[in-house]
Amino acid sequence: MKCPSCEKETLEKVILLNVEVDHCKECLGLWFDKDELRQAKDERDKNLNWLDIDLWKDQKKFVLSRSGRLCPHCRMPLYEVRYDNSQVTVDLCNLCEGIWLDKAEFKGIIKYLKEKSDYEILYNLSKNINQEFWEVFSGPESLREELLDFATILKLFHHKFSIQHPFLTIVIKGMLPIP
């Protein structure tokens, strides 16, 4: 596969966070096949596994333009789209749903997701717990992955509750039977 950015190098397979992706040695770009970006994000930070961004979901925010690059897999034009509300613009293939990230864009996505996660935990925790609970039954990930997402958000709720209400946490722990 040819690099969509510099078109000079052939992409080589590398393991990034236990996920096999394609990498360009020249421009340091990364090609993620369908769902590999989510898998790499989940491996990078387990506390972000519940926070998934569907780049195709919200059509109101979905503003795309041709990037002038070709998909290394399909050889069809890639489209630029902003990664949620971040400053990171990614290149997408609408056929194979692969994603091209230029150098340092993966770091930018992780940084953005950490900030978004902090905000969501502080201000929208109950909504997110409810959403993750229903995703256990409806997907889009496997049952095991959805249960892990739900467990993560419950763990984050526990941490938030402990910080906001330390006295109540001590009282509740004192009422629980000792194993």
GIPENOR-V775508 format. One record per pair of residues at least 24 apart in sequence whose ideal C-beta (glycine too) atoms are under 7 Angstrom apart, sorted by sequence separation. I is the first residue (numbers start at 1). J is the second residue. If there is no record, write none. Layout:
{{I | J} {I | J}}
This chain:
{{3 | 27} {5 | 29} {16 | 40} {19 | 43} {67 | 91} {88 | 112} {129 | 153} {18 | 43} {71 | 96} {73 | 98} {128 | 153} {3 | 29} {17 | 43} {55 | 81} {83 | 109} {86 | 112} {17 | 44} {71 | 98} {55 | 83} {129 | 157} {83 | 112} {53 | 83} {53 | 84} {69 | 100} {125 | 157} {121 | 156} {125 | 160} {55 | 92} {121 | 160} {31 | 72} {22 | 72} {11 | 72} {34 | 96} {37 | 99} {51 | 113} {34 | 97} {5 | 69} {34 | 98} {4 | 69} {33 | 98} {45 | 110} {48 | 113} {51 | 116} {4 | 70} {32 | 98} {44 | 110} {48 | 114} {51 | 117} {4 | 71} {31 | 98} {32 | 99} {4 | 72} {41 | 109} {3 | 72} {31 | 100} {41 | 110} {48 | 117} {51 | 120} {2 | 72} {47 | 117} {1 | 72} {29 | 100} {30 | 101} {1 | 73} {29 | 101} {41 | 113} {29 | 102} {4 | 78} {29 | 103} {28 | 103} {27 | 103} {30 | 106} {50 | 132} {4 | 91} {4 | 100} {5 | 102} {49 | 148} {50 | 149} {49 | 149} {50 | 152} {49 | 152} {50 | 153} {47 | 152} {46 | 152} {47 | 156}}
